[in-house]
């Protein structure tokens, strides 16, 4: 039962943290790099100039160097060396450069906890969700760049909770193998808030566009807007697909679990016309996602 899991995770002599305690933890976290916050806020505008993007990223030399390193990685496969943000924008496109910048910013937000096993697993799940969202968005008339960014931010609240004490969060996961619904209750019992509430607080703190609030707050079964398949619905789908493909936070339900059938069931979230356009080949998609996640993960933690 949920109650027993919560009791196991909290020593009986300690007072349960309140929601106020949890929100205070989130408010005291370090901010995203200013350049990343500005890029996310620029997403609210329909037209963004290349110079504005270039100047924003280049304003932070250390940050722009990391973006260039990723732009020159095997993941991108540019035909020649990219030596400036402006050149990167011209060669690989504004959307890809923004995606790289946001990936670097997210890695920086994780700080010293980035190499802990639980945060590394969460980071890989985040990348998988973003890559899946980008790939599927291309086929169903949703902006791929917006989908990738939303995928990167969908679990920011969990990353925030883990970064405060990675071992504490890892211990919580040990109490709830294979049951993500119980994780929310255990989070609230140990932090005063769950990862969705933490993510929503960060959206407010960083003054990000409303899209990211909708992405983080998404609940599949109870959401009355489920009939409208938009970017938040896509992220809900891709989060589930990432778990089914073995790139999740919790271990799989069982060794004999048919992950392709689980993916096919999740894909029923898509309207029929979109399912036909997407034309899913699960093994190929899993291989593509795994290879991209491995490359991005190795580049981020080389």
Secondary structure, 3 states (H helix, E strand, C coil): CHHHHHHHHCCCCCCCCCHHHHHHHHHCCCCCCHHHHHHHHHCCCCCCCHHHHHHHHHCCHHHHHHHHHHHCCCCCCCCCCCCCHHHHHHHHCHHHHHHHHHHHHHHHHHHHHHHCHHHHHHHHHHHHHHHHHHHHHCCCCCCHHHHHHHHHHCCHHHHHHHHHCHHHHHHHHHCCCCCHHHHHHHHHHHHCCCHHHHHHHHHHHHCCCHHHHHHHHCCCCCCCCCCCCCHHHHHHHHHHHHHHCCCCCCCCCCCCCCHHHHHHHHHCCCCHHHHHHHCCCHHHHHHHHHHHHHHHHHHHCC
